[in-house]
Amino acid sequence: MPAPPDAVYGRVQREVARRADALWGIASAPHADPEYAFAERRAAAPLTEELRRAGFAVRQDVAGAPTAFTARSGERPPAVPLLLEYDAEEGGGGKVLEVEAALAGAWG
């Protein structure tokens, strides 16, 4: 039987707190070193590296997009697809925080 939602939320919350510095580094990198649209290779690299370290099988250059990637862990259901986008918009951070939250969830 799956864990109750409160238990899952608590686990993700603890994982985010434990890895806050790493998550913030990944989230702030695109703003410190902006790249042109669809060429965000330096922004994508920390995400794929962290997912690999967490044991995910990462496939890059998905659908002909050099910065697109998939990350898989396990072979059984449930499958949880996430479509995430990020950018270095001035004063932004909303899209990057979306990626940060997904990465924290993947770690947990």
C-alpha positions as CSV (number, residue, x, y, z in Angstrom):
1,M,0.0,0.0,0.0
2,P,1.4,3.4,-0.9
3,A,2.4,5.9,1.8
4,P,-0.2,8.4,2.8
5,P,0.2,11.9,1.2
6,D,1.2,13.5,4.4
7,A,4.1,11.1,4.8
8,V,5.2,11.6,1.2
9,Y,5.0,15.4,1.6
10,G,7.1,15.2,4.8
11,R,9.7,13.1,3.1
12,V,10.0,15.5,0.2
13,Q,10.1,18.5,2.6
14,R,13.0,16.9,4.6
15,E,14.9,16.1,1.4
16,V,14.5,19.6,0.1
17,A,15.8,21.0,3.4
18,R,18.8,18.6,3.4
19,R,19.8,19.5,-0.1
20,A,18.8,23.1,-0.1
21,D,22.3,24.4,-1.0
22,A,22.7,22.1,-4.0
23,L,19.2,22.9,-5.2
24,W,19.8,26.6,-4.9
25,G,23.0,26.3,-6.8
26,I,21.2,24.5,-9.6
27,A,18.3,26.9,-9.6
28,S,20.5,30.0,-9.7
29,A,23.0,28.9,-12.3
30,P,21.0,29.9,-15.4
31,H,20.6,33.4,-14.1
32,A,24.4,33.7,-13.4
33,D,25.3,32.4,-16.9
34,P,22.4,33.0,-19.3
35,E,22.2,31.2,-22.6
36,Y,20.1,31.6,-25.8
37,A,16.8,29.8,-26.1
38,F,17.1,26.1,-27.0
39,A,20.9,26.2,-26.4
40,E,20.9,26.1,-22.6
41,R,23.5,23.3,-22.4
42,R,25.3,24.8,-19.3
43,A,21.9,25.1,-17.6
44,A,20.9,21.5,-18.4
45,A,24.2,19.9,-17.4
46,P,23.8,20.2,-13.6
47,L,20.3,18.7,-13.8
48,T,21.4,15.7,-15.8
49,E,24.5,15.3,-13.6
50,E,22.4,15.3,-10.4
51,L,19.9,12.9,-11.8
52,R,22.7,10.5,-12.8
53,R,24.2,10.7,-9.3
54,A,20.8,9.8,-7.9
55,G,20.7,6.7,-10.0
56,F,18.5,7.8,-12.9
57,A,19.2,6.6,-16.5
58,V,19.5,9.9,-18.4
59,R,19.0,10.2,-22.1
60,Q,20.0,13.5,-23.7
61,D,19.2,15.1,-27.1
62,V,15.6,14.0,-26.9
63,A,13.3,14.8,-29.9
64,G,16.1,16.6,-31.7
65,A,16.4,19.2,-29.0
66,P,20.0,19.3,-27.7
67,T,18.9,20.4,-24.2
68,A,16.0,18.1,-23.8
69,F,16.4,15.0,-21.7
70,T,14.5,12.1,-20.1
71,A,15.4,10.5,-16.7
72,R,14.1,7.1,-15.7
73,S,14.3,5.2,-12.5
74,G,12.8,1.7,-12.2
75,E,10.8,-0.3,-14.5
76,R,7.4,-0.7,-12.7
77,P,4.4,1.6,-12.5
78,P,3.6,4.1,-11.4
79,A,5.2,6.3,-14.1
80,V,5.3,10.0,-13.2
81,P,6.0,12.2,-16.3
82,L,7.1,15.7,-15.7
83,L,7.4,18.4,-18.4
84,L,9.6,21.2,-17.1
85,E,11.0,24.3,-18.6
86,Y,13.5,26.7,-17.3
87,D,15.1,30.0,-18.4
88,A,17.1,32.9,-17.1
89,E,14.5,35.6,-17.4
90,E,15.6,38.8,-15.7
91,G,14.2,38.8,-12.1
92,G,12.7,35.5,-12.8
93,G,13.0,32.2,-11.0
94,G,9.5,30.7,-11.2
95,K,10.4,28.2,-14.0
96,V,13.7,27.4,-12.4
97,L,12.0,26.7,-9.1
98,E,9.7,24.3,-10.9
99,V,12.7,22.3,-12.0
100,E,14.3,22.6,-8.5
101,A,11.1,21.1,-6.9
102,A,11.0,18.3,-9.4
103,L,14.6,17.4,-8.8
104,A,14.0,17.4,-5.1
105,G,11.1,15.0,-5.6
106,A,13.2,12.8,-7.8
107,W,15.8,12.5,-5.0
108,G,13.2,11.6,-2.4
